[in-house]
Amino acid sequence: MKTKTPHVPTRFTRETRFRLPVGAGPPSRPPAAELERLKEQLLRQLLPSPEPSWLQMPLRRAANDAVALAWTTPWPLLVLPLLLEEKAHAARKQAERQQDVLRRSRAIISVAA
């Protein structure tokens, strides 16, 4: 069974243009050094000295990921702290899981040997 598509008349009007006020538009990007400085400051808070060494690299990787994601937003300095917090939480959970698997594997290997 064929269905006939109804004809929808279209009318095009003249193109409308808007003038943006001076200063309008996306905000200017902060210098990369400023974003890097904020990342290092936040990492110092995340990595206190008694932090286990096996957790340092995953947290640094999470910080780099957060900076890369924050840079894609219009306000990277505003977004970075929350992104880093979320990424660090996920990295910490993953690293703890890996350490647990490593401990259990060593226990199994020692019993098997």
VMD Tcl script that draws the C-alpha trace (Angstrom):
set ca {
  {0.00 0.00 0.00}
  {1.41 3.35 -1.04}
  {1.01 6.36 1.14}
  {1.08 9.69 -0.52}
  {3.14 12.31 1.26}
  {1.23 15.55 1.54}
  {2.76 18.58 -0.11}
  {3.88 21.19 2.42}
  {4.31 24.63 0.88}
  {7.46 26.40 2.04}
  {8.23 30.06 1.94}
  {11.66 31.51 2.48}
  {12.13 35.04 3.70}
  {15.06 37.33 3.46}
  {18.02 36.31 5.65}
  {18.08 37.99 9.04}
  {21.37 39.20 10.44}
  {22.10 40.27 13.98}
  {24.79 42.58 15.19}
  {26.59 41.40 18.30}
  {27.55 44.02 20.85}
  {31.26 44.60 21.34}
  {32.68 42.06 23.74}
  {29.93 39.53 23.11}
  {30.80 36.02 22.09}
  {32.68 33.20 23.70}
  {35.02 34.17 26.53}
  {38.71 34.34 25.75}
  {40.75 31.35 26.80}
  {43.07 31.59 29.78}
  {46.72 30.94 29.05}
  {47.69 27.27 29.14}
  {50.21 28.07 31.88}
  {47.42 29.29 34.14}
  {45.47 26.06 33.62}
  {48.62 24.03 34.28}
  {49.28 26.02 37.47}
  {45.75 25.28 38.71}
  {46.20 21.58 37.89}
  {49.43 21.42 39.91}
  {47.82 23.24 42.83}
  {44.88 20.82 42.85}
  {47.23 17.84 42.53}
  {49.19 19.00 45.61}
  {45.93 18.85 47.54}
  {45.14 15.39 46.15}
  {48.62 13.96 46.70}
  {49.61 14.58 50.31}
  {53.01 13.14 51.24}
  {51.79 9.86 52.84}
  {49.97 8.95 49.59}
  {51.10 5.49 48.42}
  {53.43 5.55 45.42}
  {51.20 3.20 43.41}
  {48.46 5.84 43.50}
  {50.50 8.80 42.25}
  {50.62 7.92 38.54}
  {46.88 7.16 38.20}
  {46.06 10.48 39.88}
  {48.46 12.37 37.61}
  {46.89 10.69 34.59}
  {43.43 11.66 35.87}
  {44.61 15.26 36.25}
  {45.87 15.34 32.67}
  {42.56 13.91 31.43}
  {40.65 16.52 33.43}
  {42.75 19.34 31.95}
  {42.17 18.04 28.42}
  {38.41 17.89 29.00}
  {38.28 21.26 30.76}
  {40.12 22.88 27.86}
  {37.23 21.99 25.53}
  {34.78 24.05 27.60}
  {34.31 27.83 27.44}
  {35.41 28.19 31.10}
  {38.22 25.68 31.73}
  {39.42 27.25 35.00}
  {35.94 27.02 36.44}
  {35.30 23.44 35.32}
  {38.71 21.90 36.13}
  {38.35 21.47 39.92}
  {35.14 19.44 39.67}
  {36.35 17.42 36.70}
  {39.58 16.60 38.51}
  {37.66 15.57 41.62}
  {35.51 13.16 39.59}
  {38.44 11.77 37.60}
  {40.57 11.38 40.75}
  {37.80 9.49 42.52}
  {37.47 7.06 39.61}
  {41.27 6.68 39.33}
  {41.59 6.00 43.07}
  {38.87 3.31 42.94}
  {40.50 1.65 39.90}
  {43.98 1.71 41.45}
  {42.64 0.23 44.70}
  {40.94 -2.54 42.73}
  {44.20 -3.26 40.90}
  {46.11 -3.42 44.20}
  {43.51 -5.83 45.59}
  {43.85 -8.09 42.54}
  {47.64 -7.94 42.86}
  {47.48 -8.92 46.56}
  {45.13 -11.83 45.86}
  {47.25 -12.97 42.92}
  {50.40 -12.98 45.05}
  {48.59 -15.01 47.72}
  {47.45 -17.55 45.13}
  {50.93 -17.78 43.57}
  {52.60 -18.27 46.96}
  {50.19 -21.11 47.81}
  {50.67 -22.73 44.38}
  {54.48 -22.58 44.56}
}
mol new
graphics top color blue
foreach p $ca { graphics top sphere $p radius 0.5 }
foreach p [lrange $ca 0 end-1] q [lrange $ca 1 end] { graphics top cylinder $p $q radius 0.2 }
display resetview
